[in-house]
Structures are given as structure tokens and as C-alpha cells.
Amino acid sequence: MPQIFTIQSHNASHYHYDLRLEIDGVLKSFALPKTPPTEPGIKLLAIQTEDHMLEYADFEGEIPQGHYGAGTATL
């Protein structure tokens, strides 16, 4: 069965991208402070954050102030 991955732009306290990879039934999550590269072989910083449920893979919308990750997320 194919595994899920997603990249979200996240306009929170700092604008960044969230990379999410399905591993062992959860989305392992990484914050990317720079735009993901479009060419292979380019390495950038990826900071691991908390795991997310698989249902979060297609989330787009507003995370309310006062909640973890508050701000706008788009796929």
C-alpha cells in the first residue's frame, strides 16, 4: 500500500513549510525554514517536530490563536 507524504506552507509565528511522512501509522513531521528544493541533491535544514495523526495529511485552514501551530496552513 502506498504511503502518504505532504508538504504544507505554514504561516505561523514564522513562515515555513511542514514536511509530513507516513511512517509506522503516523505522520512524522519536520519544519523546513526555507522553500523545499525542486532539484535533487540540495540539502536543507529540517527540524523534526511532533508526530501528527494520518488524518492531518490533507488539512488546510486556520489554526486558532492559543493553539500549537496557530496560523494558516495550506497544501
Stockholm file with secondary structure:
# STOCKHOLM 1.0

chainA/1-75         MPQIFTIQSHNASHYHYDLRLEIDGVLKSFALPKTPPTEPGIKLLAIQTEDHMLEYADFEGEIPQGHYGAGTATL
#=GR chainA/1-75 SS CCCCEEEEEEESSSEEEEEEEEETTEEEEEEESSCCCSSTTCCCCCEEEEEECGGGGGCCEEECTTSTTCEEEEC
#=GC SS_cons        CCCCEEEEEEESSSEEEEEEEEETTEEEEEEESSCCCSSTTCCCCCEEEEEECGGGGGCCEEECTTSTTCEEEEC
//
